[in-house]
Amino acid sequence: MSTPAPPAPLSVAIPRRSFAAAPPRVRRAQILSLSLLILSGVVNYMDRGTLAVASQTVAKELGLSLGQMGLLLSAFSWSYALAQLPTGGLVDRVGPRRLLAVGLALWSVAQAAGGLAANFVQLITARVFLGIGEAPQFPSAARVVSNWYPVSRRGVPTGIFNSASPLGTALAPLILTQLIIFLDWRWMFILMGGAGLVVALVWYALYRDPAEMRLDQEETAYLTSETEERTAPKVTFADWLSLFSFRTTWGMILGFFGSVYLNWVYLSWLPAYLIGERHMSLARTGVAASVPFFCGFLGCLAAGWVSDQVTRRTQGSPVKGRRIPVVVAMLGMAAFTIPAALADSNLVALACISVVIFLANAASACSWALVTAAAPPSRIASLGALQNFGGFIGGALAPIVTGFIAQSFSFVPALLTGAAISFAGAMSYLFLVTRPIPEHAE
């Protein structure tokens, strides 16, 4: 039995109206929404990075081995990945305003609690709740972009909100190492938790969905210019479950696994790698570990623009245009990880790692833009969360596998393993994600 064809609106040419400037009130809402997503995203990734930055200090105080640190670093990713399963559907039903505010508050309390942990068990528990709290961030962001932008214009805003992740990661070593040096790692955790609670209040007070604003005819026409249903039906459990019957869903789950796995090798182990394997000081590592992630910030911004340009020039479904940059970026990640692992020069290795992080964040931004093209209107956050679930299963395994390989051999085979997994993920996107998922099965 052949797979049903996608609905006509997703395969037609992009109307001229979609290239018109957004009405002033819509434009202001777009700017405010993206600004708030960047703010919450920076805090999100700085909180994730607290343990990686403090890993040497925490390991020494608590007496942990490399393998135990790998387990501790991965605890966040396991709970984050599993929490993605219900989170996407909840965002689609409840809306990003309320769910992201609750998530921000929960992860901020968990972050502060980590600073009070007296042993391994208490700290790993705090990291588990940090992962649960952070789960709504990116599904909510995907929903916000789909609410406020036509399909053909979602690449740039998706790249912008994704840029918060490398920006937060780049700022983490610069800011957090100073907090460790002048205070200690415990106060670093507590202060970051307090900052997150402030952001939660700001998000809830300022953000609004289009349904909460009385849009006029021109504003409504702009948002519905590409014949997408603006009032999508509320997602049910059966609707959510039906996503698993499409190979597009599985291609995105497996593909993002490969992308996030390799990215998290660097996210979780780069400071320890530079100190332990490359023999850099803590102060120097704070600068060196930031450089690749500033490159990742640029990668997100560039990827959003490239994704929009490729989509506009690709005939047929927008899925094809959104998929191409993902595959190219992931192949580049694998290719540049090889010299990053084998180079004797610290400078060459850091340059190659910078290219990998640039491409990793480009791939991530394009993957989230792909969600808005591949998902039916009612399940954008749901499909995004499923993709993110696959990604953070990879993110959960990366610290553990890398830690045990590095402990048994060295970081070289650990990095090469990540390159192979990234290549496999690229192939999943290329061969499985070929058409959009219809709103209603035929």
N, C-alpha and C positions, 0 to 999 in steps of 0.2 A: 504493500500500500504506500503510495507516495506521500511525502510530507506536504501538508497544505500550503498553498502560496500565501505570502504575507499580504496584509491589507494594502490596497492601492495607495493610500496617502503616504506610505513610507517609501514608495518607489517612484513617485512622480518627481518631476523637476521642481526645484525650489522656487517658489513664487517671488516676483520682484518685490512685493511688499515686505518680505523678510529682510531685505537689505536696507529698508528705510530706517531712519534714526528713531530710537525709542522716544515716545512722548515724555515730556519733562518729569512728570510725577513717577512714571515707571523707571526712568533713568535714575532718579534719586533713590528709589527703592532698591534698584540693582546695586548702586554704589554702596549704600548702607549695608545691604545684605552681605556683599563680598567683604567689606571691611570687618564686619562682625565675625564672619567665617574665618578670615585670616587671623584675627585676634584669638579666637578660641582655638584655632588650629595650631598656632605658635605655642600657646600654653599646653595644648595636648601633647605636642612632640617634645617640648622641654620636660614635661613630667615623665614621659616615657624614657627620656635620656638621663634622668637623674641617677639611676642605678649604674648605667654604663660609665658615666663620668666618675662616679664615686667607687667603681668596682674594686680598685686596688685598696682603697682605704677601708671599705666595708669588709672585703675578704680578710684583710689583716686583723681588723677588730674582732670579727666573728670566727676567725680561723677556718676559712673555707678554701677548698681546692678548686682548680680550674673546672673540673667536672661539676662540682656543686654550684659554682657561679653560673655555669651554663644552665643548670636547672632553675636557678633563681631568676636569671635573665629571661628564661622562656616562660615563666609562670604567667606573666602579663599576656603573652601572645595566645596561650591556650584558652584562658578565660575570655579574652577579646574575641578570638575566633568563634568559640561556641556561642557567645552572646550575640553574634551577628545573625544567627538563625532566626530568633524571634524579633530582633531589633528592626530589620527592614520592613516587615509587615506592620509593626507598631508605628513606625514613622509614617507609612502610607495611610494608616487609619487615624492616628492621633494628631499628626502634623509635627514638623520639625521644631516649632517654637517651644512647645511644652516638653517634648522628649529630650531635646538637646539640653535644655535648662536643667532637667532632672539628672541627666548624665554628667553634666559639668559639676553639679553639686556633689554627686556621689564620688566621682573620681578625685575631686579636690580633697574631700574628707579622707579618702583612702591614701592619697599622697601624703597628707600631713601625718596620718597614723604611721606611715612607714618610718618617719623620723623618730617615733617613740618606740620602735621595735627593739626588743632586748635580745632576740635570738633569731636563728634562721627561720623557724616556723612562723613567728610573728611577722617577719618581713615578707615571707613568701605569701602569707595570707593577705597582707596589704596590697601586694602586687596583683593578686587575683582580683580583688575588688577594683583596683585601678583599671584593669582590663575590661571588666563589666561596665564600669562607668563611662569609659571612653568609646564604647561600641557605637553609640548613636552619631558620633561626629561626622563621619564621611557619608553614610546613608542620608543623613539630614542635609548635608551640603549638596548631594546629588539631587535631592528633592527640591531644595531651594532654587538651584539653577534651572531645573525643569519647570518650576513654577513661574520664573521671572524672565526666561529667555526662549525664543523660538529655536527649533532643532538645529538650524544651520549656524546659529550663533553661540552654541554652548561650549565650543572648544576653548575659547579664550577665558571665559569665567571659570570653567573647570580647571584650566591650567592655573589660574590665579588662586583659587581656593586650595588646590593641591600644593601650591608653592609654600604654603604655611608649614608643611611637614619638613622640607629641607631647611627652611629658614629657622624654624624652631630647633632643629637638630644642629644647625650651624651655630646658633646663639648659645645653645646649651653648654658646650665646653668653655666658651668665652666667659659667660656669666657665672655658671655653676662652679667652675674651678675656683673662681675668686671667692665665692661664698664658702667653699670648703676651706680655702686657705685662711680667710679672715674670721670665719666663724667655725663651723664644722659641718660634716655631711648631714647630721640630724637637723640642724637649723635650716639647711638648704631645702630639705624635704618639707618642713613645716611652712616656710615662707612661700614656697611654690603652691602649697595647698591653699593658703590664704589668698593668693593671687587668683586662683581658679574660681573661688567662691565669688569674688568681685565680678569676674567675667560672666558668671552664670546670671547674676542679677542684671547686668547690662544687656545681655542677650535677650532675656525674657522681657525686659522693659521696652526695648527698641524694635525688635524684629516683628514683622507682620507678613502673613501670606496674602496673596492677591484676593482670596475669598474673604479676608477680614477688612479689605479696603473697598470702598464703593467706586469701582473703576467706571469710567465713562465709556462711550461707544468706541472712541478712537483707541483708548488704552486696551480695551478688550480685543479689538480687531488686531492690534499689534501682537498680542500674546497668542492669538489663535490664527495667525496669518498662514501657517503651514498645514492647515486642516487637521491639526491634532486636537483631540477632544480636551478641552480645558477643564470641564467638569467630569473627571474620570470617576467610575463607580468605586465605592469603597471595597478594598481588597478583603476577600474572605480567606479562610484557611485552605479551602479547596483551590482557590485561585493561586495562592502561594505555592501549594504543593504541586500544582500543574506545571510550574516552571521546570521541575526536574525531568519532565518528559521531553524536553527539547535539548538537542545536542549543543545548541548555542550556549545554554546555561552551563553545561559540563565543560565546554571549551573555555569559558571564562573562568570557571572555578580552577581548572587545572593550569590554565595559562597564568593566572595571577599567583598561583602557588609558586611557579618558577620565578616570577618577577620579584615577589616579596621575599622569597627565601634568600636570594643573593643580596638583595638590599639589606636584609636584616643581619646577614653575616657582618656587614660593615657597621650597621647601626649599633649592634650589640657588642662587637669585639674590637672596633677600630682603636679606641683609646688604649685598651689593654694590649693590643697587637703592637702599637707604636711604642709603648713603654717596654713591654716584655721581649718582643722579637726585634724591634728596631732600636731599642735602648735609648729612647727619648725621655727627657725629664717630664714631670707632671706639668710644669709651667709651659714648656715648649709644646707638649702634646695638646694643651688647650688651644693653641693657635693652629697647629698642624692639622688637628682633627676637624677644625672648622672649615678649612679651605674646600675640601670636597663637597661639603653640604651647601656652601654658598654657590658652588657650581650646580648643585642639584636644584637650588632655587631658580637659577637661570634656566635650567632644563625644563622646569614646569612652565615657566612663562613662554618659552620658545615653543614648547610642544602644543600648547593650546592654540596658538596662531597657526602652526603647521597643520594641526588636525583640522581646523576650519578650512584652510586653503585646499588641502587634499580632498576633503569631503565635497567642496563646491565644484571641484574639477573631475570628480569620479562619477561616471554614469551609473544609473541604477540606484540601489539602496544606499543610504548613508552609512550602513554598517561596514561596507567595503572600505569607504574612505576613512572611517574611524579606526579600522583594524590595521591598515597598512603601517601607520607610524608606530603602533605598538610592537608589531613583529620586527621591524627594522631596529628599533631601539633595544629590544631584548637580545637580538643577535649581536649588537654592538657591545652590550653588557658582558656577554659571554666572551667575546673576542678580546676585550681589553683587560678582563680579569686574568687572563693567562700571563701577559707580561707583568701585571701587578704582582702576581705571585712569585715569578721567577727572577725579577730584576734584583741585582745586588745593590744598586744605588737607591737610597731612600728618596731622593728627589724624583727619579724615574717612577718608582713605585707609587709615590704620592700623586704624581701627574696622571698615571693610569687609573688609580682609584678615583681621582676627580672626574675623569671621563666616564667611568662606570656609574658614579653617583649622578652625574648629569643625565645620562641615558636612563638610569633606573627611575628617576623622578619624571623624566619625559614619558617613559612607558606607563608609569602610574597615572599621570594626568590624562594621557590618551585612553587608558583603560576605563577611567571613570567617564570620559566623554563618550566612549563606546557604549556604556550602560544606557545613557540617555537616548541613543539611537536604536539599540537592540531591544530594550524593554518596552512592553505595552504601557500606555500612559498611567494605568492604575497601579503598576508594580515596579516603578523605577527604583524606589528605595529598596524594594524587596530583592530585585535582581542585583543591585549594587551590593547589598549586604551579603548575598550568596557568593558573589565574586570575592568580596572581602573576606568571607569565611575561608574560602580556599586559599587566599593569599596568606592569611595569618595562621593557618595550619603550617604553611611553609615558614612563616615568621616564628612560630613556636618551635619548630624542629631545628631551625638554623643555629640558634645559640647552643643547643644541646649537642648536635652533631659536630659543629665546629669546635666546641670545647673539648669533646672527647677525642676527636681526630688530632687537634693541636696538642693535647696532653699525651697521646700515644705516639705521635709522629712529629708533626710541625704544622704551622699554618699553611704551608704550600699545598699539600693535598686537600686541606679543608677548603681553600679558595678554588682549586680546580674542580672540586665536587660541586661547588656553587655555580661555576660556569656551565657545567654539564646540565644541571637542573634548569638553569635559565634558558638554555638552548631548547630543551624539551618543552618548556612552557611556551616558547615562541611558536613551536610547531603545533601546539594545541590551539592557539589563537588562529593560526593560518588555515588549518584544515577543518576545524570544528565550528568556528564562529563565522558562518557564511550568510545568514539571513536573520532578519528581526523576528521576534516572537510576537505572534498576533494577539490582540486583545481578547478575542474569542476564538477558541478552537473550532475548526470546521470539520 
